[in-house]
Amino acid sequence: MSSQGDAQQVAPADAEGVMERMHVAMEAFVTGNPRPAVDLFARSEDVTLGNPFGPFARGWDLVAEAATRAATNYRDGEVVGFERVATYSSADLACFVEIERYRAKMGGRDEVSSVALRVSTVVRRDGDGWRIASRHADPITAAQPAESVIAER
C-alpha cells in the first residue's frame, strides 16, 4: 500500500486488522459473494453503508441488504490493489481513506471492466474487538467538472 498526505497515522493494530480482513473480503465481494464483507460490519442501528449502486443504508438489516444487492453487480472479479491515502485514529475510532481497484464483469456485461472506487471506512471498538461503523464508496477518483454535482431529478 502506498501512503500520502499529512494525515497518515498509525491506527491500533486491531483496527488495521479489520481493514486487512476487509481487503481479503473484497476478493469474494467482486465475485458476487457479500458475506465475508458484511460480517465485518457492526450490528447496530447507527451503522451505515453508502455504495455506488444506491443511497445510504443505515442500520444493520439495511446495510446487510444493500451490500448483498451491491455484490450482485459483480461477477468473475479480482482485486487489483488498495492504495492508502490517509489514516486517522484514536483509541476507539479509526478512519481509513483508500482507492480500491478491481477488475470484474459488471452488471449484464460479458467483458471484464476496470473499477476504481474512492472509499472511506470508519471502524470502532465494538465489545472486545473492532467492526466497521461506516463505509462510503464512490467512483470519483479524478477531478470532475462542477456541473457533475447538479441533481437533474
C-alpha angles and dihedrals in degrees: 000000000000123000132207140163135048094275096074110130134159111254122210110280093245091054090050087049091060089053092049089052090047090053090052091045090055088064087066094038094060089054090055099266111121098172101094091049095043090052090063095061123099115257095231141113093244097054112117139196127189113181132172092256102062149349125302116291119210127194129036097273095049093044092052090047093048093048092048091050091047092052090058088069092067131072134169091001136161135194114249097184152297123246115200111217099174145343126208120185150167132176093281106020137046134178123202120196114197147155110233120201127196141164116216147137104265128208110320096340119119096202123081113251132196115243126195121182132185105222136187116189122187117197127185140183109275114184106310095340143040130267137177111269097178139003127184123183130175136163097244106116098139136047114288130201116258090247090063090081096055111114109224096192 
